[in-house]
Amino acid sequence: MKWRKGIALLVTVSMTLLVAACGGTKETADVSSANLEKTEADAAKGKDDHTEGSNAESTDEVKNREEKSEEKKEEEEKSENAEADDDKSDEQQQKDKKGKNNKVATNGSIEETVLLEDGGIKITATGLSYSDYDVKLNLTIENNTEQKLSFISGILGNSCNSVNGYMIADGYLNADVAAGKKKNDSISFSYNELLLYGITEIADIQVGFTVKNDDYDVVCQKLGQVQTSLAENYDYETDTLKSMLESKVWEKLANCSIDYYSGEEIYNQDGIRIVSQTLITNKNDEKVALVEVVNDLQETVFSSVGDIYLNDLLVAPGTWNREAIAPGKRCIIEMTLESMLDKAYWERLGITEVGNIAFIFRTKDEEDVEIIEPCEIGMEISEKSMSIDDSGQELYSEEDMRIIDKGLKMEDSDYWMYMLFLVENKSTNEREVKVEYDSISMNGYMVGGYDFVYVPAGSVTVLEVNIPKDDLEENNIFSIADITEAELTFEIDEGYKEIASSTVTIQYE
């Protein structure tokens, strides 16, 4: 099974947006000043034009008008200064409340805390350091063993860091410590990331540590947690992420639009819950589905989404995204739809909008053993009826299988040309459809290209075959318009056994 990671959501918080969300004092002042200067310039220009165009106007009239203009200017300056004083007062009150950066409180502190101690290994949290962009958890790492060790945290696929109960992607650490030595290091959590979860003050930080030797064997793997001075009065019952999503604040912070949100708990099985589902359009105009998962168990689990369907079309066979969730924590699992299926194909496949999303939800333990039966989860985004566009030349229709040509795609910025096929499996078993190696020709000339796709029983999916542009150009094919005919061989397997093979020819007009 192929393991793939969605592009991550990610989303960068704009400092300008945050200033605007808090009152927009800087921008407002800048705009007011610019408008005032323009007003003064326009007034001066109008005065000069009028004076030159009217010799009959008296000197006293000109003087009176100038005095009134000066009085108006003084009034505007006083009003502007008063507003600035008010804004400054509000800003100062916010700083007193939330700290220097006016976004996340910087007044939380920690006492020296041992996070991990095992077999001569010791990691101690020694303090918190705040900058304008992030908070750092300072560490002293001790290696009292007889071998060099690597101390790792926040790695892709096994990150187990959290702040205030939310699993956070930040907190990267990769420190090598020689035998018998110590090292001071730190891990960082950006304010941008914290704010997306509604975290405006830090009550606790949990870090998942992995310690390896030079042979890459895991020597130790444990969680360590430290509470700050703000923990005692922190409200852990409030889902701050939910509050951000239900308001328009999250849209400003993430520079996105929320197309769909549901706070309904749609899954609750053996200590694992799905408590919210969201669809956003990010700043790159990509559709991203967000699923909030809660782990109420006393052990770390790994939850994943896979076999993802968009409007009943399978766009991501196999496991797509897998996240570690520590005991008692919440996690967001992301699914970027354009990463699964190129947006250039959506219209030809009948996808004009996101109507529904479905996926298989799995949960495994640290030994990669399923602890809960896999379950299909659906997100109904729209009430409109959506159907797959299966028009096109039917290339194969036997053994309860259909293969339909959906055209070619070639872009100047890419090194490949793409052949797209719609594949339908009407049987009751999963099947694999592949293009046989060295079977593709264009205009009678052999070219490279190979790919395959797994198709679950009763599903419709797409098969995209990449053709190197160099192979095409060697045969005087420089654009799609140059292609009149293609030939290739499909092989259909079930249970690792070939059940059918067919060589097909496609005519292009």
Steps between C-alpha positions, in 0.01 A plus 500: 500500500640838406540754780440855386486829682264784412644832448476600784246776604660710554443834522715794605366762735553852372618746763317774311175303523545455871552873551186559300308242704603679819381840387715590203672787678813515287321470169229745605756758605699457177190533283372802694837673467518427128146628443574816700812574293300447180223730627751774581668468161167512316392803704825684425470419129140621496599822678772577248276427201222717640736789576646496151154474339339787690690831513191664644528305825623717790807434710281488815281226351807292419636556851166400661487182296859411599422559868194273478711236326757519778228474766354193324845345480559556873161343583579195285842464663348522849237239409765271351724537806208427732414184308865394506511555877187287542643224279829510685316468829306197375818349357681548828215333687522203265877482547455500876253216466668278238865600503750666272385363162132589558397154379617223734562566869869514586465505877486122547805343663607151607693345782789274405337168408642160403322393181675169444735287711582147391818287498751781527296735279357817649318796342413798718282799412682800642286795390290679242635771268266730306580685178283705267426186297515192720543351844796274570511219754860490619648158567806344657571159346724255684647186347654296780525186287806360324379574146418805291125566486265707286209673673208562263160668522237628259595276208258438215272202559584464869460846649344479844530859621208693641411831661193538721368164383536561123745300293736752337729448200764732648764399754777359281814370668797305363791511742803270501665455840825310546539234770534653847419852381226760540345745257280806536240528226142618447185426304278774358126549458397784271229740610347464152444128554369544855251768402339274241394275788373798699796476740565847642672385818719197562387279787703188422737355241539131427791368295540158344867398509664226293859405584705301247854365484740507203334188360166683497360263762246658734655510848216687665167651396293689756279801561598781734274779622553827684237738636539875509397749766177559303380137520316529831244747365483369142164375369573165335131429444465764229578384146687813388544365148124459466450856619742626235333302223150608597607864488647694207828551687644173366443617142706812564778316678532227238433727201228264379125463470295244691268332249348249742514434873324251724560462872294181509666193651470250216720222642539361853653156525706342779651825625558672164272781384462723192353823635515746210537511123600802293559582135708807422635671189857603582700793364615282207135438404527137612220312671615351832287276722580510873387225737536553877572174686505453879688218675334422834715191555797467734737409217639667191316401182555558130188603311493513122277586207511316168300378201373856465203572272406838354145511363504115499822491294793324671782756488743357758522119520680360804611694809533873440579663835597351837538694825615409850259603776625491859271394789227755569600723206333640189637494148413644160535264203526689170396396150598734215275394213710652219796295619295186438356600163641779282250787478550498121310168489203599715276640228556215254405257779184693586629667817376859499484532879560291810175321573614223733817349641529146633797310642599192696601587856745269677664500843805294594720468807874560521563146373304579182216269606143611430321554829168609347320363196550731196196714431378706203440864590303742280487881483194634317610844385216576260145373447542519122509173307851428367590245232822385336544595134571166330486631145787420265629216288437167674825304465410189699179346634541140619539303824278755681754771419477817291786723383415833334740747337480846659758677286852640523663781694827678424635817658810699402625509859491122540734222387216262428194451289212326675246245375185481713264204522181439697493149648187332639502175696154341502621177661481400866879489548779756502695505175819655368514664159842569351649618173759245394859622483633571147151473351431867418547655157409842364450542123662159463816586700579330831511727808552442869220492754353272765256523788237306693204551731314287754122510457282381791189298420218715364718809461591744223845660499757656265823367354757763401791387281809723471679522163847667496502806275851414385369175350232692313733771370740237367213395275400854395209523741505842668136550591177306545391618155787301350359169632260314271517148647608318815526131580552331838426177686292477819543214746234421763597303811299358787672357806843540332381289208447629147141452388498706180723690257404721208690710247299807398536775241386856559430736209537872562339764281 
